[in-house]
Amino acid sequence: MTAAEWKRLSWQDLELEFCSLCCNLGYHAELTCSGADDGVDVVVWDGNVKVAVQCKQYGRPVGVRVVRELLGAMDDHGAIKCALVAPGGLTRPARAKAEARGVLVLTAVGLTHFRGWP
């Protein structure tokens, strides 16, 4: 899928497509319940490591509040790693927070090249 195609998906399709991408790469991945997902849209298992994934399909870059919420949700879900799927990108403060805390950030371009967890 191209970067432009990732950007055009609805939020529901973004979650579904990312979950499918992870499964196609050989990971066990599941969508969380629609609606009140407590900040985690997809749970992926990298071997025995649980990864909490939040997908944000905004028409603008995601702010630092979303990164903070994901970090809290990662702990709440008992995950060891987390990722933020944001085709529209992140603000500078959000990117800085994500990098400082080890959050994998996947923008539209990153999604086109995603081949698995580092």
N, CA and C of each residue as an Amber inpcrd file, in Angstrom:
protein
   354
   0.8480000  -1.1660000   0.0000000   0.0000000   0.0000000   0.0000000
   0.9030000   1.2410000   0.0000000   0.5280000   2.2550000  -0.7490000
   1.3220000   3.4750000  -0.8170000   1.0340000   4.3820000   0.3760000
   1.8990000   5.3620000   0.5660000   1.7010000   6.3250000   1.6490000
   0.3770000   7.0630000   1.4730000   0.0540000   7.4430000   0.2620000
  -1.2050000   8.1500000  -0.0060000  -2.4060000   7.2680000   0.3230000
  -2.3060000   5.9840000   0.0350000  -3.4080000   5.0680000   0.3460000
  -3.5880000   4.9220000   1.8570000  -2.4830000   4.8550000   2.6110000
  -2.5790000   4.7860000   4.0740000  -3.2850000   6.0240000   4.6170000
  -2.9750000   7.1860000   4.0380000  -3.5720000   8.4400000   4.5040000
  -5.0640000   8.5350000   4.2070000  -5.5160000   7.8650000   3.1640000
  -6.9270000   7.9490000   2.7630000  -7.8460000   6.9850000   3.5070000
  -7.2950000   6.0480000   4.2430000  -8.1330000   5.0750000   4.9410000
  -8.9660000   5.7440000   6.0340000 -10.1310000   5.1930000   6.2900000
 -10.9050000   5.6230000   7.4640000 -10.1670000   5.1110000   8.7040000
 -10.5400000   5.6330000   9.8750000  -9.8640000   5.1600000  11.0910000
 -10.1070000   3.6750000  11.3120000 -11.3140000   3.1940000  10.9650000
 -11.6050000   1.7720000  11.1470000 -10.7540000   0.9140000  10.2040000
 -10.6440000   1.3680000   8.9490000  -9.8460000   0.6150000   7.9850000
  -8.3540000   0.6820000   8.3060000  -7.9050000   1.7870000   8.8850000
  -6.5010000   1.8870000   9.2970000  -6.1860000   0.8070000  10.3310000
  -7.0330000   0.6770000  11.3190000  -6.8290000  -0.3480000  12.3480000
  -6.8250000  -1.7420000  11.7280000  -7.8000000  -2.0060000  10.8760000
  -7.9170000  -3.3190000  10.2400000  -6.7180000  -3.6110000   9.3390000
  -6.3120000  -2.6450000   8.5330000  -5.1860000  -2.8550000   7.6150000
  -3.8720000  -3.0520000   8.3670000  -3.6760000  -2.3040000   9.4570000
  -2.4460000  -2.4960000  10.2220000  -2.4310000  -3.8710000  10.8760000
  -3.5620000  -4.2760000  11.4160000  -3.6630000  -5.5990000  12.0240000
  -3.3700000  -6.6830000  10.9750000  -3.9390000  -6.5220000   9.7900000
  -3.7000000  -7.4800000   8.7030000  -2.2340000  -7.4960000   8.2780000
  -1.6260000  -6.3120000   8.2080000  -0.2130000  -6.2240000   7.8430000
   0.6370000  -7.0150000   8.8310000   0.3670000  -6.8420000  10.1160000
   1.1310000  -7.5770000  11.1380000   0.9440000  -9.0830000  10.9840000
  -0.2920000  -9.5110000  10.7550000  -0.5540000 -10.9450000  10.5580000
   0.1800000 -11.4650000   9.3250000   0.1850000 -10.6790000   8.2540000
   0.8750000 -11.0870000   7.0250000   2.3810000 -11.1810000   7.2250000
   2.9030000 -10.4450000   8.1930000   4.3320000 -10.5080000   8.5040000
   4.6610000 -11.6370000   9.4830000   3.6440000 -12.3970000   9.8840000
   3.8660000 -13.5590000  10.7380000   3.6330000 -13.3320000  12.2180000
   3.1460000 -12.1650000  12.5940000   2.8510000 -11.8760000  13.9960000
   1.4250000 -12.2980000  14.3190000   1.1810000 -12.5590000  15.5870000
  -0.1960000 -12.7450000  16.0530000  -0.6950000 -11.3590000  16.4170000
  -1.7770000 -10.9280000  15.7810000  -2.3100000  -9.5850000  16.0260000
  -3.8240000  -9.6500000  16.1190000  -4.3690000  -8.8300000  17.0100000
  -5.8210000  -8.7770000  17.2020000  -6.2700000  -7.3350000  17.3720000
  -7.4280000  -7.0250000  16.7940000  -8.0630000  -5.7440000  17.0600000
  -8.6780000  -5.7960000  18.4400000  -8.6300000  -4.6860000  19.1600000
  -9.3470000  -4.6220000  20.4270000 -10.7990000  -4.2940000  20.1040000
 -11.6480000  -4.2880000  21.0800000 -13.0620000  -3.9890000  20.8620000
 -13.2270000  -2.5790000  20.3310000 -14.1620000  -2.4040000  19.4230000
 -14.4560000  -1.0740000  18.8970000 -14.9870000  -0.1930000  20.0100000
 -14.7510000   1.0890000  19.8630000 -15.2790000   2.0320000  20.8490000
 -14.2890000   2.2660000  21.9590000 -14.6640000   1.9640000  23.1720000
 -13.8180000   2.2170000  24.3460000 -12.6870000   1.1920000  24.3930000
 -11.5960000   1.5050000  23.7010000 -10.4720000   0.5640000  23.6190000
  -9.3870000   0.8610000  24.6430000  -9.6030000   1.8340000  25.5050000
  -8.6250000   2.2000000  26.5280000  -7.2730000   2.5870000  25.9440000
  -7.2760000   3.1760000  24.7440000  -6.0370000   3.6720000  24.1550000
  -5.2440000   2.6800000  23.3460000  -5.7320000   1.4700000  23.1860000
  -5.0400000   0.4530000  22.3890000  -6.0200000  -0.0920000  21.3540000
  -5.6470000   0.0410000  20.0830000  -6.5090000  -0.4180000  19.0000000
  -6.1610000  -1.8220000  18.5110000  -4.8850000  -2.1390000  18.5520000
  -4.3940000  -3.4330000  18.0760000  -3.3860000  -3.9550000  19.0940000
  -3.4570000  -5.2360000  19.3910000  -2.4540000  -5.8910000  20.2300000
  -1.7070000  -6.8700000  19.3350000  -0.3800000  -6.7690000  19.3690000
   0.4700000  -7.6290000  18.5470000   1.4180000  -8.3690000  19.4770000
   1.6450000  -9.6370000  19.1870000   2.6200000 -10.4080000  19.9490000
   3.8340000 -10.6570000  19.0720000   4.9880000 -10.1710000  19.5420000
   6.2740000 -10.3950000  18.9070000   6.9440000 -11.4810000  19.7370000
   6.6520000 -12.7300000  19.3900000   7.0610000 -13.8460000  20.2440000
   6.2350000 -13.7790000  21.5130000   6.8990000 -13.6650000  22.6610000
   6.2010000 -13.5440000  23.9390000   6.0330000 -12.0940000  24.3850000
   6.4390000 -11.1640000  23.5470000   6.3750000  -9.7420000  23.8850000
   5.0780000  -9.1390000  23.3590000   4.3150000  -8.5690000  24.2720000
   3.0510000  -7.9370000  23.9130000   3.3050000  -6.4840000  23.5220000
   2.7730000  -6.0960000  22.3560000   2.9420000  -4.7440000  21.8390000
   1.5690000  -4.0790000  21.7500000   1.4290000  -2.9200000  22.3790000
   0.1890000  -2.1430000  22.3270000   0.3010000  -1.1280000  21.1930000
  -0.7100000  -1.0950000  20.3280000  -0.6740000  -0.2110000  19.1660000
  -1.8880000   0.7150000  19.1790000  -1.6280000   1.9900000  19.0230000
  -2.6870000   2.9830000  18.8820000  -2.6270000   3.5110000  17.4540000
  -3.7600000   3.5400000  16.7800000  -3.8530000   4.0480000  15.4120000
  -4.6200000   5.3680000  15.4360000  -4.0330000   6.3890000  14.8540000
  -4.6680000   7.7090000  14.8080000  -4.7150000   8.2000000  13.3650000
  -5.9070000   8.3080000  12.8450000  -6.0910000   8.7800000  11.4760000
  -6.6360000  10.2100000  11.5290000  -5.7220000  11.1370000  11.7840000
  -6.0870000  12.5480000  11.8500000  -5.7120000  13.2250000  10.5320000
  -6.3320000  14.3210000  10.2580000  -5.9700000  15.1040000   9.0780000
  -4.8200000  16.0500000   9.3700000  -4.2130000  15.8970000  10.5320000
  -3.1100000  16.7450000  10.9740000  -2.1590000  15.8880000  11.8160000
  -0.9880000  16.4040000  12.1100000  -0.0680000  15.6380000  12.9560000
  -0.6420000  15.4080000  14.3620000  -0.3010000  14.2700000  14.9120000
  -0.7410000  13.8670000  16.2460000   0.0930000  14.6230000  17.2870000
  -0.5560000  15.0750000  18.3580000   0.1260000  15.8090000  19.4150000
   0.6700000  14.9240000  20.5230000   1.4030000  15.5510000  21.4230000
   2.0900000  14.8440000  22.4980000   1.1080000  14.1590000  23.4550000
  -0.0920000  14.6830000  23.6030000  -1.0900000  14.0700000  24.4910000
  -1.3590000  12.6220000  24.0930000  -1.4090000  12.3610000  22.7980000
  -1.6710000  10.9960000  22.3130000  -0.5340000  10.0610000  22.7030000
   0.6900000  10.5440000  22.6290000   1.8440000   9.7210000  23.0120000
   1.7770000   9.4030000  24.5010000   1.4680000  10.4070000  25.3060000
   1.3550000  10.1790000  26.7570000   0.2560000   9.1540000  27.0660000
  -0.8800000   9.2900000  26.3960000  -1.9880000   8.3540000  26.6180000
  -1.6030000   6.9350000  26.2150000  -0.8780000   6.8100000  25.1140000
  -0.4380000   5.4800000  24.6780000   0.5070000   4.8590000  25.6910000
   1.4150000   5.6340000  26.2380000   2.3470000   5.1010000  27.2410000
   1.5940000   4.6040000  28.4660000   0.5760000   5.3230000  28.8860000
  -0.2500000   4.8590000  30.0050000  -1.0340000   3.6150000  29.6460000
  -1.5690000   3.5850000  28.4400000  -2.3440000   2.4270000  27.9940000
  -1.4590000   1.1860000  27.8670000  -0.2130000   1.3780000  27.4580000
   0.7240000   0.2550000  27.3610000   0.8610000  -0.4070000  28.7330000
   1.0500000   0.3890000  29.7500000   1.1520000  -0.1470000  31.1020000
  -0.1510000  -0.8170000  31.5290000  -1.2760000  -0.1660000  31.2660000
  -2.5890000  -0.7110000  31.6500000  -2.8590000  -2.0610000  30.9970000
  -2.3520000  -2.2540000  29.7700000  -2.5840000  -3.4970000  29.0290000
  -1.4970000  -4.5390000  29.2650000  -0.5090000  -4.2140000  30.0900000
   0.5580000  -5.1660000  30.3810000   1.4790000  -5.4110000  29.2040000
   1.6030000  -4.4240000  28.3290000   2.4710000  -4.5620000  27.1540000
   3.8930000  -4.1280000  27.5070000   4.8450000  -4.6700000  26.7820000
   6.2560000  -4.3470000  26.9790000   6.6940000  -3.2640000  26.0030000
   6.0950000  -3.2400000  24.8320000   6.4100000  -2.2610000  23.7900000
   5.1230000  -1.5950000  23.3410000   5.2950000  -0.4530000  22.6390000
   4.1200000   0.1730000  22.0440000   4.4990000   0.8410000  20.7320000
   3.4750000   1.0610000  19.9200000   3.6590000   1.7100000  18.6230000
   2.4970000   2.6570000  18.3780000   2.8050000   3.7410000  17.6930000
   1.7970000   4.7140000  17.3050000   1.7520000   4.7580000  15.7910000
   0.6160000   4.3630000  15.2320000   0.4010000   4.3850000  13.7900000
  -0.3310000   5.6860000  13.4820000   0.3610000   6.5980000  12.8190000
  -0.1850000   7.9290000  12.5510000   0.2110000   8.3560000  11.1380000
  -0.5930000   7.9810000  10.1420000  -0.2530000   8.3290000   8.7600000
  -0.0150000   9.8160000   8.5370000  -0.6770000  10.6800000   9.3170000
  -0.5160000  12.1240000   9.1690000   0.6930000  12.6980000   9.8790000
   1.4680000  11.8660000  10.5540000   2.6700000  12.3190000  11.2290000
   2.4320000  12.7610000  12.6620000   3.4610000  13.2950000  13.2760000
   3.4350000  13.7670000  14.6580000   3.9850000  15.1860000  14.7190000
   3.5570000  15.9270000  15.7350000   4.1620000  17.2220000  15.9950000
   5.5810000  16.9930000  16.5070000   6.4020000  18.0270000  16.5120000
   7.7750000  17.8880000  17.0280000   7.7990000  17.4340000  18.4850000
   6.9800000  18.0560000  19.3630000   6.9940000  17.5850000  20.7550000
   6.5470000  16.1240000  20.8880000   5.5820000  15.7140000  20.0870000
   5.1130000  14.3280000  20.1400000   6.2050000  13.3770000  19.6680000
   6.8820000  13.7350000  18.5970000   7.9640000  12.8830000  18.0910000
   9.0930000  12.7960000  19.1180000   9.4220000  13.9120000  19.7480000
  10.4860000  13.9150000  20.7530000  10.1240000  13.0200000  21.9340000
   8.8840000  13.1070000  22.3990000   8.4310000  12.2660000  23.5180000
   8.4690000  10.7930000  23.1240000   7.9920000  10.4940000  21.9200000
   7.9760000   9.1050000  21.4410000   9.3930000   8.5430000  21.3540000
  10.3080000   9.3210000  20.8020000  11.6940000   8.8580000  20.6810000
  12.3280000   8.6510000  22.0540000  12.0600000   9.5770000  22.9660000
  12.6430000   9.4860000  24.3120000  12.1420000   8.2610000  25.0710000
  10.9210000   7.8400000  24.7820000  10.3170000   6.7210000  25.5150000
  10.3070000   5.4040000  24.7200000  10.9060000   5.3800000  23.5450000
  11.0180000   4.1390000  22.7830000   9.7430000   3.7060000  22.0800000
   8.8660000   4.6680000  21.7900000   7.6320000   4.3530000  21.0600000
   7.9700000   4.2440000  19.5720000   7.6050000   3.1310000  18.9500000
   7.7750000   2.9910000  17.5110000   6.7190000   3.8500000  16.8330000
   7.1460000   4.7690000  15.9870000   6.2260000   5.6530000  15.2700000
   6.1890000   5.2360000  13.8080000   4.9730000   4.9990000  13.3130000
   4.7870000   4.6250000  11.9140000   3.8910000   5.6510000  11.2450000
   4.5050000   6.5070000  10.4270000   3.7580000   7.4620000   9.6230000
   3.3920000   6.7730000   8.3130000   2.7660000   7.5070000   7.4030000
   2.3650000   6.9110000   6.1250000   3.5660000   6.3080000   5.4010000
   4.6760000   7.0280000   5.3620000   5.8740000   6.5150000   4.6910000
   6.4280000   5.3150000   5.4520000   6.4710000   5.3980000   6.7720000
   6.9550000   4.2810000   7.5800000   6.1250000   3.0230000   7.4050000
   4.8270000   3.1930000   7.2360000   3.9450000   2.0390000   7.0370000
   4.2500000   1.3160000   5.7300000   4.6410000   2.0620000   4.7090000
   4.9390000   1.4240000   3.4200000   6.1920000   0.5660000   3.5020000
   7.0670000   0.8510000   4.4720000   8.3330000   0.1230000   4.6240000
   8.3590000  -0.8020000   5.8300000   7.2860000  -0.8620000   6.5930000
   7.2590000  -1.6550000   7.8240000   7.4050000  -3.1320000   7.5090000
   8.4090000  -3.7610000   8.1350000   8.6540000  -5.1940000   7.9330000
   8.7610000  -5.9340000   9.2480000   8.4230000  -5.2620000  10.3470000
   8.4540000  -5.9420000  11.6310000   9.0440000  -5.0820000  12.7170000
   9.0080000  -5.6140000  13.9360000   9.4720000  -4.8930000  15.1170000
  10.9830000  -4.9160000  15.1860000  11.5670000  -3.7900000  15.5810000
  13.0340000  -3.7480000  15.7130000  13.5190000  -4.5730000  16.8870000
